[in-house]
Amino acid sequence: MPQGVDVRNGEAGKVEVSGEVDGRGREILTEEALAFVAELQTRFGPRREELLARRSERRAQVARTGRLDFLPETAHIRAEPAWRVNLAPRDLIDRRVEITGPTDPKMAVNALNSGAQAWLADLEDANTPHWHNVVTGQVVLSDAVRRRLSYTSPDGKEYRLGDGRLATIIVRPRGWHLTERHVAVDGEPASASLVDFGLYFFHNAHELLGRGSGPYFYLPKLESHLEARLWADVFAYAEQRLGIRRGRVRATVLIETIPAAFEMEEILYELRHYAAGLNAGRWDYLFSIIKYFRDAGPDFVLPDRNAVTMTAPFMRAYTELLVRTCHKRGAFAIGGMAAFVPSRRDPAVNETAFERVRADKEREARDGFDGSWVAHPDLVPLCNEMFDVRLGAHRNQLSRLREDVHVTADDLLDLASTPGAVTMRGLRNNVAVALRYLTAWLGGTGAVAIFNLMEDAATAEIARSQLWQWIHNRTKLDTGEKVTPELVGDAVAEEYERLRAEVGTGDGGVGDSLDAARNLLERVVLGDDFVDFLTVPAYDLIDSTT
């Protein structure tokens, strides 16, 4: 297939693919599939740009007022008691355990075989947008849908799908803020969201429906109901375009930004024909709060990221409001990530961590969540156990309306009541996690086990944004020192030397990305201006041919 495809069907312009199109990538990057992506980009790209500009305007307003609130102009949607989202399809009724992870073939096989009810196939935070990963991820998904996915490791170990029930596939495309530079429409990079959605939907929607499932998605990083409306229009057009009955697409929205927390009902309303639920995306939610209120003073400075638990008052308000909102409207409430990665060598670490995961999942089940996330197959039985105890013979908790919950704007913004402190240990941990994650990310790996936790772009965002905020607020540490650029710069230099000694450089290993990772970390942490998303400048550092 040629690298450039000229589509002239009245709906789209010229599509140019600048990355390699070879091997099984030719099955994905067909002229017909790219024409479909181009139609989506031509039709919906301008609205996407407008909504991104609106994000900046809204953040500027918050910077002036230090305040967010529920929208008065949509109060009628929240007050109307009658509307509900459409009933869920059969394979989304029980979602008590969902396993998340990237779309490399080995991890995909393990996730599908894990015993979890669903697999969040992550094309976003657990993936790096190297062109090879973008295309290979679509190949893996196509094979997974058709139950023909397999993998043989370099040492000859084979990974194959089981014969029984596999986890239901729910794909997370990249967020609205990202572009795919390897796919241009009329000379401009296409929306990464539309590329990921369009290729998967085009190749798999009919196949999924024929197998008794459907095209299911997780929608990341939405900041308003208007962004949800855009997705609803994309779904409606895609279904009509491919001759699929309306409402077969189903979407679960990650409530992982602070403005979206104030528009949960409106988001469900806009997607009511398509909505399958909301998810408490806790890590990106913390990042969003720090980003939004980074210059709002000491009342919005959080303690060490590992000290901020789901029992903090503002996090309790967020999760309880999410459950109440979902069940009021007939949608599923899905809990947050258990990021612990079991150790094969340290039973003591496992014992402590498993107890924390157990308490976290038991709390979510008790609060009314219908299911939750884990990052490792070994955690599936534990999460299942906690929800089995609460659910009994039921498959979800939609009947628990949580009418006892009453959450105000002040409750959602009460960061000052969060227990904990900003410590030197926390500062060094943030530096270590951010530097190690960026090094791996630039090398092509988006989900990285660091200190027995599965770190992805969201947790790296928390680490680097806290460092920036602490510097700009001259936050006092437990040692009595104030956080300064010099203090953080010294910590970065020390961690750089430690990591370089661990991984080395040369031979194309992860250490080859270390210098670029350090430079990027220093730029986003020590710079005067706050960078909205770490992955945007990181994307610029990836070789454009990879």
Salt bridges, closest charged atoms under 4 A:
ASP6 OD2 - ARG8 NH2 2.67
GLU11 OE1 - ARG43 NH2 3.11
GLU16 OE2 - LYS14 NZ 3.73
GLU27 OE1 - ARG24 NH2 3.00
GLU39 OE1 - ARG241 NE 2.79
GLU49 OE2 - ARG48 NH1 3.10
ASP94 OD1 - ARG96 NE 2.99
GLU98 OE2 - ARG95 NE 2.61
ASP122 OD2 - ARG172 NH2 2.52
GLU124 OE1 - ARG172 NE 3.47
GLU124 OE2 - LYS221 NZ 2.75
ASP125 OD2 - LYS221 NZ 2.99
ASP143 OD2 - ARG24 NH1 2.59
ASP143 OD1 - ARG148 NE 2.63
GLU158 OE1 - ARG160 NE 3.28
GLU180 OE1 - ARG174 NH1 2.91
GLU180 OE2 - HIS182 ND1 2.63
ASP196 OD2 - ARG174 NE 2.84
GLU207 OE2 - ARG211 NE 2.75
GLU227 OE1 - ARG55 NH2 2.82
ASP233 OD2 - ARG47 NH1 2.78
GLU263 OE2 - ARG58 NH1 2.85
GLU263 OE1 - HIS225 ND1 2.64
GLU265 OE1 - LYS328 NZ 3.29
GLU265 OE1 - ARG329 NH2 2.74
GLU266 OE2 - ARG78 NH1 2.65
GLU270 OE2 - ARG229 NH2 2.81
ASP284 OD2 - LYS221 NZ 3.06
ASP295 OD2 - ARG59 NH2 2.73
GLU320 OE2 - ARG316 NH2 3.08
GLU320 OE2 - ARG402 NH2 3.14
GLU355 OE2 - ARG358 NE 3.71
ASP360 OD2 - ARG282 NH2 3.18
ASP360 OD2 - LYS361 NZ 3.49
ASP360 OD1 - ARG363 NH2 2.59
GLU362 OE1 - ARG366 NH1 2.32
GLU364 OE2 - ARG282 NH2 2.94
GLU364 OE1 - LYS361 NZ 3.47
ASP367 OD2 - ARG316 NH1 2.39
ASP367 OD2 - ARG363 NH1 3.64
ASP370 OD2 - HIS327 NE2 2.78
ASP378 OD2 - ARG344 NH1 2.95
ASP378 OD2 - HIS376 ND1 3.89
GLU385 OE1 - ARG358 NH1 3.32
ASP388 OD1 - ARG96 NH1 2.46
ASP404 OD2 - ARG402 NH2 2.97
ASP410 OD1 - ARG67 NH1 2.76
GLU455 OE2 - ARG305 NH2 2.85
GLU461 OE1 - ARG464 NE 2.72
GLU494 OE1 - ARG428 NH1 2.73
GLU495 OE2 - ARG436 NE 2.86
GLU495 OE1 - ARG498 NH1 2.56
GLU497 OE1 - ARG500 NH2 2.85
GLU502 OE2 - ARG436 NH2 2.90
GLU522 OE2 - ARG518 NE 3.13
